[in-house]
């Protein structure tokens, strides 16, 4: 099922994120006060709206209450970020993500309800998109053009099966580096041990195979 994501604010990071999400077949709403940017994004989003993101009523008019994820990408506009996060949480959006430019800003945005903080120096648009759009990815780091290291949850079809049974290396071109659950630290995995819903896997995978994991 497609995820619906609203990207509020079309700076460099917001544009990169929106384009990456759209390429991954998400339903993407973008909003910014710059009408020219909205026009430029016409081919890279589902819906584009010109709106003042410091204005509560204009944010509410975007109908973001039906979105799976709202990303507040105005890292240098604290007032717009606070307003967007607060309105999104008030409307019951399940996951509200906010871009931040400092520890102080991160602290403020968490206090007004942001579920996740992203600092673009650590997470680029493509990297953020892969994490946000996936029910499987928890964290993601691209090692080079070919390989990525990913922290993932087991897919439902993997639970109750061992790595030997799943043969993930053959199916997804990945190697499981380590495993943990909520009660343990990272450690090596017994290939015959059954995976549970509490299992987290650390894998190295060919970057071209990342979308394959999401699709099963």
C-alpha positions in Angstrom: 0.0 0.0 0.0 1.3 3.4 -1.0 2.3 5.8 1.8 1.1 9.4 1.7 3.7 12.0 2.7 3.4 15.8 3.0 6.7 17.7 2.6 6.3 21.2 4.1 9.0 23.6 2.9 10.9 23.3 -0.4 14.5 24.2 0.5 17.3 22.1 -0.8 16.5 19.2 1.6 12.7 19.4 1.1 13.1 19.2 -2.7 15.5 16.3 -2.6 13.2 14.4 -0.1 10.0 15.0 -2.1 11.6 13.9 -5.4 13.0 10.8 -3.8 9.7 9.9 -2.2 7.8 10.4 -5.4 10.3 8.2 -7.3 9.6 5.5 -4.7 5.9 5.8 -5.7 4.7 7.5 -2.5 1.8 10.0 -2.8 3.5 13.3 -2.1 2.0 16.6 -1.2 4.4 19.5 -1.2 3.8 23.0 0.2 5.8 26.2 0.2 5.1 29.9 0.1 7.2 30.3 -3.1 4.8 29.8 -6.0 7.7 29.4 -8.5 9.0 26.4 -6.5 5.6 24.8 -6.5 5.5 25.1 -10.3 9.0 23.6 -10.6 7.9 20.6 -8.5 4.8 19.9 -10.6 6.4 16.8 -12.2 7.8 15.5 -8.9 4.8 15.4 -6.6 1.2 14.3 -6.5 -0.1 17.7 -5.3 1.6 21.0 -4.9 0.1 23.9 -2.9 1.3 27.4 -2.3 0.9 28.2 1.4 2.3 30.3 4.2 3.6 27.7 6.7 3.6 30.1 9.6 -0.2 30.5 9.3 -2.2 27.9 11.2 -5.3 28.1 9.0 -3.3 27.7 5.8 -1.6 24.6 7.2 -4.9 23.2 8.2 -6.3 23.9 4.7 -3.7 21.5 3.3 -5.8 18.6 4.7 -2.7 16.9 6.1 -4.8 15.0 8.7 -5.1 12.2 6.1 -1.4 11.8 5.6 0.7 8.9 6.9 3.7 11.2 7.4 4.3 14.9 7.6 7.8 16.3 7.2 8.4 19.8 8.3 11.5 20.7 6.2 12.0 24.4 7.3 15.2 23.9 9.2 16.0 27.6 9.4 12.5 28.9 10.0 11.7 28.0 13.6 8.3 29.7 13.8 7.1 27.8 10.6 8.5 24.5 11.9 6.8 24.9 15.3 3.5 25.8 13.8 3.6 23.0 11.3 4.6 20.4 13.8 1.9 21.5 16.3 -0.9 21.6 13.7 0.1 18.2 12.3 0.1 16.6 15.8 -3.2 18.3 16.7 -4.7 16.8 13.5 -3.6 13.3 14.5 -0.9 12.7 11.9 0.7 9.3 12.9 4.3 10.4 12.2 5.6 14.0 12.2 9.2 14.5 11.2 11.0 17.8 11.5 14.2 19.1 10.0 16.5 20.8 12.5 19.6 23.0 12.2 20.7 22.9 15.8 20.4 21.0 19.1 18.4 23.9 20.5 15.9 23.7 17.7 15.7 19.9 18.0 14.8 20.3 21.6 12.1 22.8 20.9 10.5 20.7 18.1 10.5 17.6 20.3 8.6 19.6 23.0 5.9 20.7 20.5 5.4 17.1 19.4 7.8 16.1 16.6 8.2 12.3 16.6 11.5 12.3 14.7 14.2 14.9 14.2 16.3 14.9 11.0 19.5 16.9 10.7 20.3 17.1 6.9 24.1 16.9 7.6 23.5 13.4 8.8 20.5 12.4 6.6 20.3 13.4 2.9 17.0 13.5 1.1 17.3 10.1 -0.5 18.5 8.5 2.8 15.6 10.0 4.7 13.1 9.0 2.0 14.2 5.3 2.2 13.7 5.3 6.0 10.4 7.1 6.0 8.7 5.2 3.2 9.7 1.8 4.6 8.0 -0.3 7.3 11.2 -2.3 7.4 14.1 0.1 7.6 15.0 1.6 11.0 18.3 3.3 10.0 20.3 3.4 6.8 23.8 4.4 5.9 25.2 4.3 2.3 28.8 2.9 2.4 29.5 3.7 -1.2 27.7 3.7 -4.6 27.3 -0.1 -4.4 26.8 -1.1 -0.7 24.6 0.1 2.1 24.4 -0.8 5.8 20.8 -1.0 7.0 19.1 -1.6 10.4 15.9 -3.5 9.6 12.9 -5.1 11.2 12.0 -8.6 10.0 9.2 -8.6 7.4 6.1 -10.5 8.6 6.9 -13.4 6.4 10.3 -13.8 8.0 9.1 -14.2 11.6 9.3 -17.7 12.9 11.9 -18.7 10.4 15.7 -18.9 10.6 18.3 -17.3 8.3 19.0 -20.7 6.9 15.4 -21.1 6.0 15.0 -17.6 4.6 18.3 -17.6 2.5 18.2 -13.8 2.5 21.7 -13.7 1.0 20.5 -15.3 -2.2 17.2 -13.5 -2.4 18.3 -10.0 -1.6 22.1 -10.0 -2.0 22.6 -9.2 1.7 24.7 -10.4 4.6 23.4 -10.2 8.2 26.2 -8.6 10.2 24.6 -8.6 13.7 21.3 -9.0 15.5 19.7 -7.6 18.7 16.3 -7.4 20.4 14.9 -4.9 23.0 16.7 -6.8 25.8 20.1 -7.3 24.2 23.0 -5.5 22.6 24.3 -6.2 19.0 25.8 -9.7 18.7 26.4 -12.4 16.1 23.4 -14.5 15.1 23.0 -18.2 15.1 21.8 -19.0 11.6 19.4 -21.6 13.0 17.8 -19.2 15.5 14.2 -18.2 14.7 13.5 -14.5 14.1 10.8 -12.8 16.2 8.9 -9.5 15.9 11.3 -8.2 18.5 14.4 -9.0 16.4 16.4 -6.2 14.7 18.9 -7.1 12.0 22.0 -5.2 10.9 22.7 -6.1 7.3 25.0 -5.1 4.4 23.2 -5.1 1.1 23.7 -4.0 -2.5 22.1 -0.6 -2.7 20.1 -1.6 -5.9 18.3 -4.2 -3.8 17.0 -1.9 -1.1 13.6 -1.4 -2.7 13.3 -5.1 -3.2 13.2 -5.6 0.6 10.3 -3.2 0.9 8.3 -4.9 -1.7 8.9 -8.4 -0.3 
